[in-house]
Amino acid sequence: MAEARNLTNGESKMMLGFIVRRCAADIGHTPSPAEFATWANGRVRNGKHLCLFGKEISPAIAKVMFSQPGRLVTVSAEGLARIWRGNGR
């Protein structure tokens, strides 16, 4: 499994390619930019909206992300826990 790099303020960074593969495993196929944005944005727990990247992304941003699989991005603590559990929804 991919390693997350921990920053001093408690944030973690992961490679985009790993995150896209995790999404693909959760939804059962390679995601379109719109599907990836929905997956990354779509989590509500105890009335709180949780986004994988700490804020919502658009399908246009997801499309740009797909072209940069080696890029490290900051992942929210809730998002990191979601990825490790393998439960994207």
C-alpha positions in Angstrom: 0.0 0.0 0.0 1.2 3.5 -0.6 2.8 5.5 2.1 1.6 8.9 3.1 4.2 11.5 4.0 3.3 13.2 7.2 3.9 17.0 7.5 4.6 18.8 10.8 1.1 20.2 11.1 -0.6 16.8 10.9 -1.5 16.9 7.2 -0.5 14.0 5.0 0.6 14.0 1.3 -0.1 11.2 -1.1 0.5 10.7 -4.8 -2.5 11.4 -7.0 -2.0 8.2 -9.0 -2.6 6.2 -5.8 -5.7 8.2 -5.0 -7.2 7.7 -8.5 -6.5 3.9 -8.3 -8.3 3.8 -4.9 -11.2 5.6 -6.4 -11.2 3.1 -9.3 -11.2 0.2 -6.9 -14.1 1.7 -4.9 -16.4 2.4 -8.0 -15.3 -0.6 -10.0 -13.8 1.1 -13.0 -11.4 3.9 -14.1 -13.2 7.1 -13.1 -14.1 9.9 -15.4 -13.1 13.4 -14.1 -16.8 13.9 -13.0 -16.9 10.5 -11.1 -13.6 11.3 -9.4 -14.8 14.7 -8.3 -18.0 13.2 -6.9 -16.0 10.4 -5.1 -13.5 12.9 -3.7 -16.2 15.4 -2.6 -18.9 13.0 -1.5 -18.9 12.1 2.1 -21.2 13.3 4.9 -20.6 12.2 8.5 -22.6 13.5 11.4 -24.0 16.3 9.3 -20.4 17.4 8.4 -19.4 17.4 4.7 -16.0 15.8 4.4 -13.9 16.3 1.2 -10.8 14.1 0.5 -8.6 17.1 -0.3 -10.0 19.4 2.4 -12.2 21.3 -0.1 -14.4 20.3 -3.0 -12.9 19.8 -6.5 -14.6 20.3 -9.8 -14.5 17.8 -12.7 -12.2 20.4 -14.5 -9.7 20.2 -11.6 -10.0 16.4 -11.6 -9.1 16.3 -15.3 -5.9 18.3 -14.5 -5.1 16.0 -11.6 -5.3 13.0 -13.9 -2.5 14.4 -16.0 -0.2 14.6 -12.9 -0.3 11.1 -11.3 3.1 11.6 -9.6 2.2 14.8 -7.9 1.9 14.8 -4.1 -1.2 16.4 -2.8 -2.5 17.1 0.7 -5.1 14.8 2.0 -7.4 15.6 4.9 -7.2 13.4 8.0 -10.7 12.1 7.3 -9.9 11.5 3.7 -6.8 9.5 4.6 -8.7 7.3 7.0 -11.3 6.8 4.2 -8.6 5.7 1.8 -7.0 3.2 4.2 -10.4 1.7 4.9 -11.0 1.4 1.2 -14.5 2.7 1.5 -15.0 5.7 -0.8 -18.6 6.2 -0.1 
